[in-house]
Amino acid sequence: MNGHAFLVYWDEVLAQQQAQELTAAGWRVDVESEDGGRAYQRIKAHPPDVVVIDLSLKPSHGRRIAAALREHKATRDLPIVFVDGPARAIETATAQVPDAVFTTCARLHSTLAALASPPRRAQHPCTEQG
């Protein structure tokens, strides 16, 4: 299991396709494709390991959700991944949520895999085998 991803896509068909692909890759996935307020409330109530927000449709709605998540203590540190979108939407999202990750639909799986991998820690000198 890779973890729990929450997808915010404004196209129901694309949302379900991504959810199926991520589920097949070992993710537990929740989806919201109609209501940004509902997405925010669901994420806040049960924070996932990562929030994926598509910027190709309704980018201002996606940015608002991300900004609201950064304001709430329980969701402030959640990884947010923005997917696709026009250059202007990405530029604005970068300004509003500078710590977010930006990727394309084609690279989403590898981006999420990198986020799911635990960070490599340097081995303490006293425990090194050699």
Z-matrix of the N, CA and C atoms (Angstrom, degrees):
N
C 1 1.453
C 2 1.515 1 108.64
N 3 1.319 2 116.39 1 128.41
C 4 1.459 3 121.54 2 179.49
C 5 1.517 4 113.35 3 -83.95
N 6 1.306 5 117.69 4 -24.63
C 7 1.448 6 120.49 5 -178.11
C 8 1.513 7 110.66 6 136.92
N 9 1.313 8 114.66 7 -165.16
C 10 1.459 9 122.47 8 -175.96
C 11 1.524 10 109.13 9 -113.97
N 12 1.319 11 116.46 10 120.18
C 13 1.471 12 121.86 11 178.39
C 14 1.523 13 109.02 12 -113.57
N 15 1.317 14 115.20 13 140.28
C 16 1.464 15 121.03 14 174.60
C 17 1.520 16 107.02 15 -114.16
N 18 1.339 17 116.18 16 119.47
C 19 1.459 18 121.75 17 -178.79
C 20 1.511 19 110.98 18 -99.57
N 21 1.329 20 116.21 19 131.43
C 22 1.459 21 122.19 20 172.93
C 23 1.524 22 106.45 21 -117.15
N 24 1.320 23 115.08 22 99.90
C 25 1.469 24 122.87 23 178.64
C 26 1.513 25 107.27 24 -125.97
N 27 1.317 26 117.87 25 137.94
C 28 1.463 27 121.35 26 -177.93
C 29 1.523 28 112.08 27 -90.62
N 30 1.308 29 117.64 28 1.20
C 31 1.460 30 123.46 29 175.20
C 32 1.525 31 106.85 30 -113.93
N 33 1.328 32 116.59 31 111.42
C 34 1.462 33 121.67 32 -175.09
C 35 1.525 34 112.56 33 -59.12
N 36 1.327 35 117.32 34 -40.58
C 37 1.470 36 120.67 35 -178.93
C 38 1.526 37 110.13 36 -64.72
N 39 1.320 38 117.01 37 -48.19
C 40 1.465 39 120.57 38 178.64
C 41 1.522 40 110.59 39 -63.22
N 42 1.321 41 117.18 40 -39.51
C 43 1.463 42 121.07 41 178.99
C 44 1.519 43 110.69 42 -59.91
N 45 1.315 44 117.37 43 -45.76
C 46 1.459 45 120.88 44 -178.92
C 47 1.528 46 111.36 45 -68.56
N 48 1.328 47 117.76 46 -36.58
C 49 1.465 48 120.56 47 176.38
C 50 1.528 49 110.61 48 -61.96
N 51 1.342 50 116.10 49 -48.21
C 52 1.468 51 119.67 50 179.15
C 53 1.524 52 110.76 51 -62.74
N 54 1.326 53 116.69 52 -40.98
C 55 1.463 54 120.36 53 179.96
C 56 1.529 55 110.52 54 -61.71
N 57 1.315 56 117.24 55 -43.13
C 58 1.469 57 120.49 56 179.08
C 59 1.522 58 111.34 57 -63.65
N 60 1.329 59 116.69 58 -43.13
C 61 1.466 60 120.18 59 179.78
C 62 1.524 61 111.29 60 -64.32
N 63 1.320 62 116.62 61 -42.80
C 64 1.462 63 119.58 62 -179.91
C 65 1.527 64 111.40 63 -69.13
N 66 1.313 65 117.03 64 -37.52
C 67 1.456 66 120.52 65 176.74
C 68 1.522 67 109.98 66 -61.99
N 69 1.324 68 116.63 67 -43.53
C 70 1.470 69 121.01 68 177.67
C 71 1.528 70 111.55 69 -62.38
N 72 1.332 71 116.44 70 -27.98
C 73 1.463 72 121.34 71 179.36
C 74 1.528 73 112.34 72 -86.97
N 75 1.340 74 117.18 73 3.00
C 76 1.461 75 120.04 74 175.12
C 77 1.513 76 116.34 75 101.62
N 78 1.318 77 118.54 76 10.30
C 79 1.458 78 122.00 77 178.37
C 80 1.524 79 110.18 78 -92.27
N 81 1.311 80 116.13 79 148.21
C 82 1.466 81 121.39 80 165.53
C 83 1.518 82 104.73 81 -92.40
N 84 1.323 83 118.13 82 127.53
C 85 1.458 84 121.19 83 -169.31
C 86 1.522 85 111.74 84 -126.38
N 87 1.326 86 115.44 85 134.55
C 88 1.463 87 123.07 86 167.97
C 89 1.516 88 106.78 87 -115.51
N 90 1.332 89 116.01 88 149.80
C 91 1.463 90 121.45 89 -176.03
C 92 1.518 91 110.22 90 -133.29
N 93 1.324 92 115.17 91 141.44
C 94 1.463 93 121.62 92 167.86
C 95 1.515 94 107.14 93 -133.37
N 96 1.330 95 117.12 94 128.57
C 97 1.460 96 119.84 95 -178.30
C 98 1.527 97 112.66 96 -132.55
N 99 1.329 98 116.96 97 10.02
C 100 1.463 99 118.88 98 -177.46
C 101 1.514 100 115.15 99 -125.06
N 102 1.321 101 117.75 100 -36.71
C 103 1.462 102 120.14 101 -168.36
C 104 1.528 103 110.81 102 -135.57
N 105 1.329 104 116.94 103 112.26
C 106 1.458 105 121.59 104 -179.60
C 107 1.514 106 113.04 105 -63.09
N 108 1.325 107 117.23 106 -38.17
C 109 1.458 108 120.83 107 178.04
C 110 1.517 109 111.47 108 -63.67
N 111 1.307 110 115.66 109 -40.94
C 112 1.464 111 120.59 110 178.10
C 113 1.532 112 110.01 111 -65.98
N 114 1.337 113 116.75 112 -40.88
C 115 1.470 114 120.17 113 177.17
C 116 1.522 115 110.02 114 -58.52
N 117 1.319 116 116.44 115 -47.74
C 118 1.466 117 121.30 116 -179.68
C 119 1.533 118 110.67 117 -58.95
N 120 1.319 119 117.04 118 -46.66
C 121 1.458 120 120.80 119 -178.63
C 122 1.534 121 111.71 120 -63.84
N 123 1.326 122 116.52 121 -41.15
C 124 1.465 123 120.09 122 179.98
C 125 1.536 124 110.91 123 -66.63
N 126 1.320 125 116.23 124 -41.42
C 127 1.469 126 120.28 125 178.96
C 128 1.524 127 110.35 126 -65.32
N 129 1.323 128 115.61 127 -43.85
C 130 1.466 129 120.64 128 -179.65
C 131 1.532 130 111.21 129 -63.89
N 132 1.322 131 117.62 130 -39.63
C 133 1.466 132 121.77 131 -178.39
C 134 1.522 133 112.31 132 -70.44
N 135 1.329 134 116.89 133 -36.58
C 136 1.472 135 121.83 134 -178.43
C 137 1.527 136 108.21 135 -138.67
N 138 1.334 137 117.50 136 79.72
C 139 1.472 138 120.01 137 -176.12
C 140 1.533 139 112.46 138 -58.02
N 141 1.322 140 116.04 139 128.16
C 142 1.461 141 120.72 140 177.19
C 143 1.531 142 109.86 141 -82.46
N 144 1.312 143 115.79 142 -177.86
C 145 1.458 144 120.21 143 175.03
C 146 1.518 145 111.68 144 -79.84
N 147 1.344 146 116.62 145 -25.99
C 148 1.459 147 121.66 146 -179.97
C 149 1.528 148 109.09 147 -155.43
N 150 1.329 149 115.33 148 144.74
C 151 1.465 150 121.93 149 175.59
C 152 1.521 151 107.16 150 -112.02
N 153 1.330 152 116.39 151 127.56
C 154 1.458 153 122.75 152 179.22
C 155 1.515 154 107.76 153 -112.59
N 156 1.341 155 116.24 154 122.58
C 157 1.466 156 121.46 155 -177.15
C 158 1.519 157 109.55 156 -123.09
N 159 1.320 158 115.55 157 121.11
C 160 1.459 159 121.62 158 177.73
C 161 1.526 160 109.23 159 -80.06
N 162 1.324 161 116.54 160 130.25
C 163 1.467 162 121.55 161 179.44
C 164 1.527 163 112.81 162 -102.71
N 165 1.338 164 117.80 163 2.60
C 166 1.465 165 118.69 164 -176.04
C 167 1.528 166 112.31 165 -72.62
N 168 1.317 167 117.98 166 -28.92
C 169 1.461 168 123.07 167 174.68
C 170 1.525 169 108.19 168 -124.20
N 171 1.308 170 117.07 169 139.82
C 172 1.470 171 122.66 170 177.88
C 173 1.535 172 112.82 171 50.01
N 174 1.334 173 117.63 172 53.79
C 175 1.470 174 118.71 173 -177.02
C 176 1.530 175 113.56 174 -60.35
N 177 1.325 176 117.60 175 -32.01
C 178 1.472 177 118.40 176 -179.40
C 179 1.522 178 110.65 177 -66.43
N 180 1.325 179 118.03 178 -34.04
C 181 1.467 180 121.02 179 177.44
C 182 1.527 181 110.39 180 -65.00
N 183 1.320 182 116.01 181 -44.74
C 184 1.462 183 120.37 182 179.30
C 185 1.516 184 112.19 183 -62.88
N 186 1.340 185 115.86 184 -41.82
C 187 1.476 186 119.55 185 178.83
C 188 1.522 187 110.86 186 -64.25
N 189 1.326 188 117.06 187 -38.29
C 190 1.461 189 119.84 188 178.94
C 191 1.517 190 111.68 189 -63.23
N 192 1.319 191 116.69 190 -41.29
C 193 1.464 192 120.00 191 177.98
C 194 1.529 193 109.57 192 -61.91
N 195 1.331 194 116.57 193 -47.88
C 196 1.467 195 120.56 194 -179.21
C 197 1.525 196 111.26 195 -60.54
N 198 1.329 197 116.92 196 -44.59
C 199 1.467 198 120.38 197 179.85
C 200 1.531 199 110.81 198 -63.37
N 201 1.328 200 117.13 199 -40.44
C 202 1.466 201 120.46 200 179.00
C 203 1.528 202 110.67 201 -65.49
N 204 1.331 203 116.95 202 -38.23
C 205 1.464 204 119.80 203 177.81
C 206 1.521 205 111.14 204 -63.58
N 207 1.316 206 117.86 205 -34.82
C 208 1.473 207 121.49 206 179.01
C 209 1.528 208 111.71 207 -70.26
N 210 1.317 209 117.75 208 -21.80
C 211 1.468 210 121.23 209 -178.73
C 212 1.524 211 112.72 210 -84.45
N 213 1.308 212 118.49 211 -20.55
C 214 1.462 213 122.81 212 -175.89
C 215 1.536 214 109.31 213 -94.90
N 216 1.317 215 115.72 214 129.39
C 217 1.466 216 121.19 215 -174.89
C 218 1.537 217 112.97 216 -54.92
N 219 1.317 218 118.15 217 -42.67
C 220 1.462 219 121.15 218 -176.31
C 221 1.531 220 113.36 219 -70.14
N 222 1.327 221 117.12 220 -19.99
C 223 1.469 222 119.88 221 -176.84
C 224 1.524 223 112.86 222 -118.94
N 225 1.295 224 117.23 223 2.77
C 226 1.468 225 122.57 224 -175.38
C 227 1.522 226 113.04 225 -56.25
N 228 1.327 227 117.59 226 -37.62
C 229 1.461 228 121.08 227 -174.38
C 230 1.528 229 114.21 228 -100.98
N 231 1.322 230 117.06 229 7.58
C 232 1.467 231 119.33 230 178.15
C 233 1.524 232 110.31 231 -63.30
N 234 1.316 233 117.88 232 135.49
C 235 1.465 234 118.61 233 172.88
C 236 1.525 235 109.96 234 -65.72
N 237 1.305 236 115.92 235 132.02
C 238 1.463 237 122.00 236 176.83
C 239 1.520 238 107.47 237 -117.33
N 240 1.325 239 115.15 238 129.06
C 241 1.463 240 121.59 239 178.45
C 242 1.520 241 107.63 240 -117.25
N 243 1.327 242 116.48 241 119.25
C 244 1.457 243 121.61 242 173.93
C 245 1.519 244 108.14 243 -92.20
N 246 1.326 245 116.39 244 137.88
C 247 1.456 246 122.06 245 -177.88
C 248 1.524 247 109.99 246 -118.94
N 249 1.340 248 114.81 247 130.86
C 250 1.465 249 123.43 248 174.83
C 251 1.533 250 112.29 249 54.30
N 252 1.300 251 116.71 250 -157.38
C 253 1.447 252 122.65 251 -178.79
C 254 1.511 253 112.55 252 103.98
N 255 1.327 254 116.25 253 155.70
C 256 1.466 255 120.70 254 177.70
C 257 1.535 256 110.81 255 -67.97
N 258 1.321 257 115.45 256 157.87
C 259 1.473 258 121.40 257 -176.50
C 260 1.526 259 111.87 258 -53.40
N 261 1.318 260 117.52 259 -42.54
C 262 1.471 261 120.88 260 -178.43
C 263 1.530 262 111.26 261 -63.50
N 264 1.333 263 117.14 262 -39.72
C 265 1.464 264 120.85 263 179.27
C 266 1.522 265 110.63 264 -65.89
N 267 1.320 266 116.26 265 -39.56
C 268 1.468 267 120.74 266 179.14
C 269 1.523 268 110.40 267 -67.05
N 270 1.317 269 116.51 268 -41.89
C 271 1.467 270 121.12 269 178.53
C 272 1.525 271 110.81 270 -60.61
N 273 1.322 272 117.05 271 -45.50
C 274 1.462 273 121.40 272 179.80
C 275 1.523 274 110.85 273 -66.16
N 276 1.329 275 116.81 274 -42.06
C 277 1.467 276 120.78 275 179.14
C 278 1.525 277 110.61 276 -63.14
N 279 1.320 278 116.79 277 -38.95
C 280 1.464 279 120.97 278 177.94
C 281 1.524 280 110.70 279 -60.36
N 282 1.318 281 116.45 280 -40.92
C 283 1.463 282 120.75 281 179.41
C 284 1.533 283 111.33 282 -68.06
N 285 1.320 284 117.08 283 -38.76
C 286 1.464 285 121.20 284 -177.09
C 287 1.529 286 113.09 285 -78.97
N 288 1.323 287 117.03 286 -37.20
C 289 1.460 288 121.48 287 -176.64
C 290 1.530 289 107.78 288 -133.53
N 291 1.342 290 116.18 289 74.63
C 292 1.469 291 120.02 290 -172.39
C 293 1.529 292 115.04 291 -64.11
N 294 1.317 293 118.14 292 -20.78
C 295 1.465 294 119.71 293 -179.47
C 296 1.527 295 113.39 294 -90.27
N 297 1.324 296 117.35 295 1.08
C 298 1.462 297 120.85 296 178.48
C 299 1.523 298 110.51 297 -71.03
N 300 1.310 299 115.21 298 159.39
C 301 1.463 300 122.74 299 176.10
C 302 1.518 301 106.97 300 -102.07
N 303 1.320 302 116.18 301 139.27
C 304 1.459 303 121.20 302 178.62
C 305 1.514 304 108.71 303 -115.42
N 306 1.350 305 115.91 304 135.10
C 307 1.449 306 120.48 305 -179.93
C 308 1.518 307 109.64 306 -149.55
N 309 1.310 308 115.14 307 178.79
C 310 1.460 309 121.45 308 176.24
C 311 1.520 310 108.32 309 -107.26
N 312 1.305 311 115.66 310 164.29
C 313 1.462 312 120.73 311 176.95
C 314 1.526 313 109.80 312 -57.36
N 315 1.314 314 116.44 313 -40.64
C 316 1.467 315 121.13 314 -178.44
C 317 1.528 316 112.31 315 -65.10
N 318 1.321 317 118.31 316 -27.73
C 319 1.470 318 121.74 317 -177.23
C 320 1.531 319 112.86 318 -104.56
N 321 1.323 320 117.52 319 5.36
C 322 1.462 321 120.38 320 -175.21
C 323 1.532 322 111.99 321 -58.60
N 324 1.317 323 118.09 322 -45.55
C 325 1.465 324 120.29 323 -177.39
C 326 1.528 325 111.75 324 -61.29
N 327 1.320 326 117.56 325 -44.14
C 328 1.468 327 119.34 326 -179.94
C 329 1.530 328 110.66 327 -69.60
N 330 1.322 329 117.38 328 -34.43
C 331 1.465 330 120.85 329 177.51
C 332 1.528 331 110.11 330 -64.08
N 333 1.322 332 116.53 331 -46.14
C 334 1.465 333 120.02 332 179.54
C 335 1.521 334 111.57 333 -67.64
N 336 1.315 335 116.93 334 -36.81
C 337 1.467 336 119.82 335 177.68
C 338 1.524 337 110.41 336 -61.07
N 339 1.327 338 116.50 337 -39.80
C 340 1.467 339 120.59 338 178.57
C 341 1.529 340 110.76 339 -65.63
N 342 1.325 341 116.78 340 -38.44
C 343 1.467 342 119.75 341 178.51
C 344 1.520 343 111.74 342 -70.59
N 345 1.330 344 117.22 343 -31.85
C 346 1.468 345 121.10 344 -178.39
C 347 1.521 346 112.27 345 -77.05
N 348 1.329 347 116.88 346 -23.28
C 349 1.463 348 120.37 347 -179.20
C 350 1.517 349 109.92 348 -72.00
N 351 1.332 350 117.48 349 133.17
C 352 1.460 351 118.61 350 177.64
C 353 1.523 352 109.79 351 -65.33
N 354 1.321 353 116.79 352 145.06
C 355 1.464 354 118.82 353 179.07
C 356 1.521 355 110.66 354 -63.65
N 357 1.307 356 114.86 355 143.93
C 358 1.462 357 119.50 356 177.81
C 359 1.524 358 108.19 357 -76.61
N 360 1.299 359 115.20 358 128.31
C 361 1.464 360 120.32 359 -179.57
C 362 1.513 361 108.81 360 -107.38
N 363 1.311 362 114.41 361 141.91
C 364 1.457 363 118.92 362 176.10
C 365 1.530 364 108.17 363 -68.61
N 366 1.289 365 115.27 364 138.49
C 367 1.458 366 119.71 365 179.20
C 368 1.522 367 108.77 366 -73.84
N 369 1.298 368 116.41 367 138.44
C 370 1.456 369 121.49 368 179.09
C 371 1.521 370 108.54 369 -66.03
N 372 1.346 371 118.34 370 136.71
C 373 1.463 372 121.16 371 -176.90
C 374 1.529 373 113.97 372 -55.58
N 375 1.315 374 118.28 373 -31.49
C 376 1.464 375 121.39 374 -177.99
C 377 1.521 376 112.10 375 -74.16
N 378 1.343 377 117.72 376 -17.59
C 379 1.463 378 119.69 377 -177.42
C 380 1.520 379 112.26 378 -107.61
N 381 1.327 380 117.42 379 1.57
C 382 1.451 381 119.97 380 -179.47
C 383 1.524 382 110.40 381 -66.64
N 384 1.311 383 114.22 382 138.33
C 385 1.462 384 120.17 383 176.60
C 386 1.524 385 107.11 384 -95.25
N 387 1.250 386 119.22 385 143.58
C 388 1.449 387 116.38 386 179.60
C 389 1.415 388 113.23 387 -173.54
